[in-house]
């Protein structure tokens, strides 16, 4: 009789455990919301996941957790809010307009790109492309980035009063440009394939440009890009081992301008105001465009436009997402 009681108790415990396990599985399943299609002004009370190869287009949506955009997937968000971080997989795309992102944004190796407009985010990181053939991009317009920006691949441009509270660092990118923006920390641009342009912007920390092909242009009248005005640099500016031409015009440098190993020698216009003077070789001769500079084509802008349109079209075709 005692054995029967024990056996009954064991069966009861097993049944309870099974019910608890089933409830736990259901709860865990509810921790992630899958998004395929379109969504509106609703609140997603957990993480959001865009499955591989799918598209999700959101308007006015609030996401209280993190977001993951899987390989080959697209997420387009307008006037939304994301409390956590956003991670974008290989060949994945994030396009956010008027959206606040509380955490970091990370584009994985081989990611297609990230486009941020008129919003805010935490630290932004573009991983190297690794063994993939995809060159990712980062375009930021009118956005506040609380933290650092780190780019190791493709095209990178900060524009239209973008503000970065930390440092901006680029290494091995196709190009890295800063237009009409503010960087509270340092700016480091290393080994870009087609150079770097800084126009109408303020950099509080030291600015370092080294090993860039295609040239470095600080201010207007250079060979790389059109530009209305020079910039303000709060510390030293160092430009070294650059090919394709270096030009500086209409800048204020509240430190020293350090030049070394540039071919041809840097052109420093008389209109620059440099508090700490200039060290290294410079020339007053007009800068000449290089063959590399002539090939500097912002293909990412077109790729982003096409990808955004395609993603929205796919999301609409998929119908309302179950958010």
Buried (B, 14 or more C-beta within 10 A) or exposed (E): EEEEEEEEEEEEEEEEEEEEEEEEEEEEEEEBBBBBBBBEEEEBEEBBBBBBBBBBBBBBBBBBBBBBBBBBBBBBBBBBBBBBBBBBBBBBBBBBBBBBBBBBBBBBBBBBBBBBBBBBBBBBBBBBBEEBEBBBBBBBBBBBBBBBBBBBBBBBBBBBBBBBBBBBBBBBBBBBBBBBBBBBBBBBBBEBBBBBBBBBBBBBBBBBBBBBBBBBBBBBBBBBBEBEEBBBBBBBBBBBBBBBBBBBBBBBBBBBBBBBBBEBBBBBBEEBEBEBEBEBEBBEEEBEBBEBBEEBEBEBBEBBEEBBEEBBEBBEEBEEBEB
